[in-house]
Amino acid sequence: MAVQSGSVIASDVVWAELAGWKQPERAIPQALEHLGVTYMPVSIEAAVVAGTTWARYRAAGGSRDRMVPDFLVGAHALTQADRLLTRDRGFYRRYFADLTIVDPTSA
């Protein structure tokens, strides 16, 4: 489990995406807090990294299938954490090569 390896943080983007699930308003924050997940908003540095990485992606012909929030999650992990827990390994490895990726399905 990720919390056994150190602190687990989730950005405002992740919290917002989870809040989109049809749950009572406080259910998601309470569940994350219960699991030991700390809220950490995206920093200015991470926002700049996300924006410039997304712009390079689009300039290279990247489709609109990938939106800025995907890049915010990767940049947040790269600049404010030491790894990213995700099943979407290929995308994050390609655009955030220096980021350590942890796949929860193989843990």
N, CA, C and O of each residue as an XYZ file, in Angstrom:
428
protein
N       0.847     -1.188      0.000
C       0.000      0.000      0.000
C       0.887      1.243      0.000
O       1.925      1.269      0.661
N       0.483      2.259     -0.732
C       1.293      3.460     -0.927
C       1.610      4.182      0.371
O       2.715      4.704      0.519
N       0.675      4.231      1.320
C       0.923      4.962      2.560
C       2.033      4.325      3.395
O       2.603      4.988      4.262
N       2.343      3.084      3.155
C       3.429      2.428      3.870
C       4.792      2.864      3.356
O       5.800      2.660      4.032
N       4.839      3.466      2.163
C       6.087      3.931      1.567
C       6.382      5.389      1.887
O       7.454      5.886      1.542
N       5.469      6.074      2.528
C       5.647      7.483      2.851
C       4.334      8.224      2.759
O       3.266      7.613      2.717
N       4.414      9.527      2.728
C       3.213     10.355      2.635
C       2.554     10.179      1.275
O       3.225     10.003      0.259
N       1.239     10.231      1.277
C       0.483     10.186      0.037
C      -0.250     11.519     -0.076
O      -0.983     11.927      0.825
N      -0.028     12.193     -1.220
C      -0.674     13.478     -1.453
C      -1.534     13.392     -2.703
O      -1.300     12.561     -3.580
N      -2.513     14.247     -2.768
C      -3.357     14.352     -3.959
C      -3.577     15.833     -4.233
O      -3.859     16.615     -3.325
N      -3.442     16.200     -5.497
C      -3.589     17.600     -5.882
C      -5.055     18.010     -5.898
O      -5.957     17.178     -5.794
N      -5.263     19.302     -6.030
C      -6.612     19.832     -6.157
C      -7.314     19.256     -7.385
O      -8.533     19.088     -7.382
N      -6.552     18.954     -8.429
C      -7.126     18.362     -9.639
C      -7.706     16.983     -9.315
O      -8.822     16.663     -9.726
N      -6.958     16.184     -8.589
C      -7.416     14.838     -8.220
C      -8.636     14.926     -7.313
O      -9.609     14.198     -7.510
N      -8.593     15.806     -6.326
C      -9.745     15.957     -5.424
C     -10.980     16.383     -6.212
O     -12.077     15.882     -5.962
N     -10.810     17.308     -7.165
C     -11.946     17.768     -7.965
C     -12.512     16.636     -8.815
O     -13.729     16.486     -8.924
N     -11.628     15.840     -9.415
C     -12.102     14.726    -10.238
C     -12.851     13.700     -9.395
O     -13.876     13.171     -9.825
N     -12.348     13.420     -8.206
C     -13.035     12.476     -7.323
C     -14.368     13.029     -6.837
O     -15.328     12.280     -6.663
N     -14.427     14.337     -6.620
C     -15.672     14.962     -6.166
C     -16.759     14.869     -7.230
O     -17.943     15.003     -6.919
N     -16.371     14.643     -8.471
C     -17.342     14.496     -9.550
C     -18.160     13.224     -9.471
O     -19.197     13.112    -10.125
N     -17.708     12.261     -8.678
C     -18.477     11.034     -8.490
C     -19.712     11.382     -7.686
O     -19.674     12.267     -6.831
N     -20.786     10.703     -7.951
C     -22.065     11.002     -7.294
C     -22.071     10.468     -5.865
O     -22.678      9.438     -5.574
N     -21.394     11.177     -4.995
C     -21.297     10.831     -3.584
C     -21.744     12.031     -2.758
O     -21.749     13.154     -3.262
N     -22.115     11.817     -1.514
C     -22.389     12.978     -0.663
C     -21.172     13.911     -0.644
O     -20.034     13.450     -0.740
N     -21.407     15.202     -0.522
C     -20.365     16.211     -0.669
C     -19.121     15.945      0.176
O     -18.011     16.199     -0.292
N     -19.264     15.453      1.382
C     -18.113     15.232      2.258
C     -17.561     13.814      2.181
O     -16.550     13.527      2.823
N     -18.180     12.923      1.429
C     -17.748     11.516      1.414
C     -16.330     11.353      0.869
O     -15.532     10.618      1.450
N     -16.006     12.019     -0.225
C     -14.686     11.865     -0.838
C     -13.595     12.432      0.066
O     -12.628     11.725      0.351
N     -13.709     13.697      0.536
C     -12.667     14.199      1.443
C     -12.510     13.342      2.694
O     -11.388     13.093      3.134
N     -13.607     12.894      3.265
C     -13.515     12.049      4.456
C     -12.819     10.728      4.151
O     -12.003     10.260      4.945
N     -13.131     10.129      3.016
C     -12.497      8.866      2.633
C     -11.000      9.057      2.420
O     -10.200      8.247      2.887
N     -10.613     10.129      1.714
C      -9.194     10.386      1.477
C      -8.452     10.661      2.776
O      -7.345     10.162      2.979
N      -9.054     11.448      3.652
C      -8.433     11.719      4.945
C      -8.292     10.433      5.758
O      -7.270     10.216      6.409
N      -9.313      9.586      5.721
C      -9.270      8.306      6.429
C      -8.134      7.418      5.900
O      -7.502      6.690      6.664
N      -7.887      7.485      4.610
C      -6.815      6.704      3.996
C      -5.435      7.333      4.202
O      -4.420      6.740      3.837
N      -5.399      8.527      4.783
C      -4.126      9.185      5.028
C      -3.627     10.002      3.852
O      -2.439     10.315      3.778
N      -4.518     10.356      2.927
C      -4.143     11.150      1.761
C      -4.264     12.627      2.133
O      -5.302     13.075      2.619
N      -3.197     13.363      1.900
C      -3.150     14.784      2.219
C      -3.424     15.618      0.973
O      -2.932     15.309     -0.112
N      -4.201     16.663      1.136
C      -4.498     17.603      0.059
C      -3.307     18.536     -0.121
O      -2.844     19.151      0.840
N      -2.808     18.642     -1.362
C      -1.716     19.569     -1.670
C      -1.996     20.204     -3.021
O      -1.871     19.544     -4.052
N      -2.376     21.485     -3.029
C      -2.689     22.151     -4.295
C      -1.482     22.224     -5.229
O      -0.334     22.131     -4.795
N      -1.763     22.389     -6.490
C      -0.728     22.537     -7.507
C       0.006     23.856     -7.266
O      -0.619     24.903     -7.096
N       1.318     23.795     -7.254
C       2.141     24.997     -7.072
C       2.244     25.765     -8.393
O       1.890     25.251     -9.454
N       2.729     26.988     -8.307
C       2.959     27.778     -9.517
C       3.963     27.062    -10.421
O       3.779     27.002    -11.636
N       5.025     26.519     -9.823
C       6.033     25.798    -10.614
C       5.393     24.633    -11.370
O       5.652     24.449    -12.559
N       4.564     23.853    -10.691
C       3.916     22.709    -11.338
C       2.969     23.177    -12.441
O       2.890     22.546    -13.495
N       2.253     24.270    -12.211
C       1.335     24.791    -13.224
C       2.089     25.212    -14.480
O       1.624     24.975    -15.595
N       3.240     25.829    -14.305
C       4.045     26.243    -15.458
C       4.574     25.022    -16.202
O       4.526     24.979    -17.431
N       5.079     24.028    -15.471
C       5.560     22.796    -16.103
C       4.417     22.125    -16.870
O       4.613     21.666    -17.995
N       3.232     22.066    -16.269
C       2.085     21.441    -16.926
C       1.722     22.178    -18.213
O       1.501     21.554    -19.251
N       1.663     23.485    -18.142
C       1.290     24.272    -19.314
C       2.291     24.159    -20.450
O       1.901     24.012    -21.608
N       3.571     24.226    -20.131
C       4.581     24.146    -21.189
C       4.662     22.735    -21.766
O       4.892     22.572    -22.964
N       4.476     21.721    -20.933
C       4.484     20.341    -21.423
C       3.270     20.093    -22.311
O       3.393     19.454    -23.356
N       2.099     20.589    -21.912
C       0.890     20.450    -22.718
C       1.058     21.170    -24.052
O       0.649     20.652    -25.091
N       1.657     22.363    -24.033
C       1.866     23.117    -25.276
C       2.781     22.349    -26.231
O       2.525     22.323    -27.434
N       3.841     21.725    -25.714
C       4.726     20.909    -26.562
C       3.962     19.712    -27.132
O       4.117     19.368    -28.304
N       3.150     19.094    -26.307
C       2.315     17.965    -26.742
C       1.402     18.375    -27.896
O       1.326     17.675    -28.905
N       0.717     19.496    -27.752
C      -0.200     19.966    -28.796
C       0.558     20.378    -30.053
O       0.109     20.094    -31.164
N       1.711     21.050    -29.894
C       2.509     21.494    -31.045
C       3.035     20.311    -31.848
O       3.250     20.413    -33.055
N       3.241     19.177    -31.157
C       3.732     17.968    -31.827
C       2.590     17.156    -32.434
O       2.804     16.047    -32.924
N       1.378     17.709    -32.402
C       0.240     17.022    -33.010
C      -0.608     16.244    -32.033
O      -1.490     15.490    -32.445
N      -0.359     16.410    -30.738
C      -1.157     15.706    -29.735
C      -2.620     16.088    -29.823
O      -2.954     17.256    -30.023
N      -3.491     15.104    -29.675
C      -4.932     15.338    -29.808
C      -5.492     15.978    -28.541
O      -4.807     16.103    -27.526
N      -6.723     16.368    -28.631
C      -7.396     16.947    -27.466
C      -7.897     15.859    -26.508
O      -8.608     16.163    -25.550
N      -7.536     14.607    -26.754
C      -7.889     13.543    -25.819
C      -7.216     13.772    -24.469
O      -7.744     13.385    -23.426
N      -6.055     14.400    -24.501
C      -5.326     14.735    -23.284
C      -5.533     16.210    -22.998
O      -5.195     17.070    -23.812
N      -6.087     16.486    -21.846
C      -6.374     17.864    -21.476
C      -5.361     18.340    -20.435
O      -4.594     17.545    -19.892
N      -5.369     19.617    -20.169
C      -4.437     20.212    -19.219
C      -4.473     19.497    -17.852
O      -3.407     19.326    -17.261
N      -5.633     19.069    -17.313
C      -5.604     18.384    -16.014
C      -4.677     17.163    -15.974
O      -4.049     16.908    -14.946
N      -4.579     16.410    -17.067
C      -3.656     15.272    -17.106
C      -2.224     15.750    -16.894
O      -1.444     15.108    -16.191
N      -1.890     16.867    -17.499
C      -0.546     17.419    -17.379
C      -0.334     18.039    -16.001
O       0.780     18.007    -15.480
N      -1.381     18.600    -15.403
C      -1.272     19.134    -14.041
C      -0.961     18.020    -13.042
O      -0.154     18.208    -12.131
N      -1.597     16.869    -13.211
C      -1.346     15.736    -12.314
C       0.111     15.290    -12.430
O       0.776     15.078    -11.416
N       0.608     15.146    -13.654
C       1.994     14.728    -13.849
C       2.985     15.748    -13.326
O       3.963     15.383    -12.673
N       2.747     17.023    -13.605
C       3.657     18.070    -13.153
C       3.631     18.213    -11.633
O       4.663     18.478    -11.016
N       2.471     18.040    -11.037
C       2.343     18.082     -9.581
C       3.197     16.982     -8.954
O       3.943     17.231     -8.007
N       3.085     15.779     -9.483
C       3.874     14.659     -8.957
C       5.366     14.890     -9.177
O       6.177     14.592     -8.299
N       5.729     15.415    -10.333
C       7.133     15.645    -10.657
C       7.766     16.694     -9.759
O       8.898     16.518     -9.309
N       7.057     17.778     -9.492
C       7.652     18.896     -8.761
C       7.349     18.897     -7.275
O       8.070     19.530     -6.503
N       6.288     18.195     -6.849
C       5.873     18.279     -5.459
C       5.849     16.929     -4.741
O       5.487     16.852     -3.566
N       6.229     15.883     -5.440
C       6.251     14.546     -4.844
C       7.448     13.798     -5.426
O       8.246     14.377     -6.163
N       7.570     12.540     -5.103
C       8.700     11.782     -5.656
C       8.255     10.607     -6.515
O       9.082      9.827     -6.987
N       6.936     10.480     -6.719
C       6.412      9.425     -7.589
C       4.929      9.664     -7.841
O       4.296     10.493     -7.187
N       4.389      8.918     -8.806
C       2.978      9.028     -9.148
C       2.365      7.636     -9.165
O       2.889      6.722     -9.802
N       1.264      7.487     -8.466
C       0.510      6.242     -8.447
C      -0.554      6.334     -9.548
O      -1.502      7.111     -9.431
N      -0.397      5.541    -10.616
C      -1.328      5.601    -11.748
C      -1.284      4.316    -12.556
O      -0.268      3.622    -12.590
N      -2.396      4.011    -13.202
C      -2.429      2.895    -14.153
C      -2.049      3.369    -15.551
O      -1.760      2.553    -16.426
N      -2.048      4.680    -15.765
C      -1.785      5.269    -17.072
C      -0.275      5.488    -17.240
O       0.186      6.621    -17.378
N       0.471      4.404    -17.226
C       1.933      4.465    -17.214
C       2.523      5.059    -18.488
O       3.431      5.887    -18.409
N       2.040      4.666    -19.640
C       2.634      5.094    -20.904
C       2.617      6.598    -21.095
O       3.637      7.184    -21.459
N       1.496      7.227    -20.860
C       1.373      8.670    -21.015
C       2.344      9.405    -20.092
O       3.100     10.265    -20.543
N       2.323      9.073    -18.822
C       3.162      9.799    -17.866
C       4.644      9.514    -18.085
O       5.474     10.404    -17.899
N       4.987      8.303    -18.473
C       6.398      8.009    -18.768
C       6.878      8.796    -19.986
O       8.027      9.234    -20.034
N       6.007      8.973    -20.954
C       6.399      9.691    -22.165
C       6.589     11.185    -21.915
O       7.573     11.766    -22.373
N       5.668     11.806    -21.202
C       5.708     13.254    -21.039
C       6.390     13.716    -19.745
O       6.715     14.895    -19.610
N       6.604     12.819    -18.814
C       7.281     13.138    -17.558
C       8.322     12.052    -17.292
O       8.212     11.286    -16.334
N       9.325     12.002    -18.154
C      10.314     10.920    -18.148
C      11.079     10.813    -16.829
O      11.514      9.721    -16.462
N      11.251     11.911    -16.116
C      12.001     11.882    -14.859
C      11.139     11.486    -13.667
O      11.642     11.411    -12.545
N       9.870     11.234    -13.884
C       8.936     10.893    -12.819
C       8.898      9.383    -12.588
O       8.781      8.611    -13.540
N       8.995      8.966    -11.342
C       8.848      7.551    -10.990
C       7.360      7.213    -10.998
O       6.552      7.879    -10.351
N       7.021      6.173    -11.739
C       5.628      5.738    -11.868
C       5.440      4.463    -11.064
O       6.247      3.537    -11.149
N       4.358      4.425    -10.274
C       3.990      3.226     -9.525
C       2.621      2.788    -10.008
O       1.657      3.548     -9.914
N       2.524      1.574    -10.523
C       1.268      1.027    -11.018
C       0.612      0.240     -9.881
O       1.172     -0.751     -9.413
N      -0.572      0.673     -9.430
C      -1.212     -0.019     -8.311
C      -1.628     -1.447     -8.635
O      -1.805     -2.262     -7.729
N      -1.785     -1.758     -9.919
C      -2.196     -3.125    -10.267
C      -1.034     -4.106    -10.175
O      -1.248     -5.317    -10.119
N       0.201     -3.590    -10.158
C       1.356     -4.501    -10.049
C       1.986     -4.452     -8.670
O       2.971     -5.142     -8.407
N       1.421     -3.639     -7.789
C       1.986     -3.521     -6.428
C       1.466     -4.625     -5.530
O       1.829     -4.687     -4.356
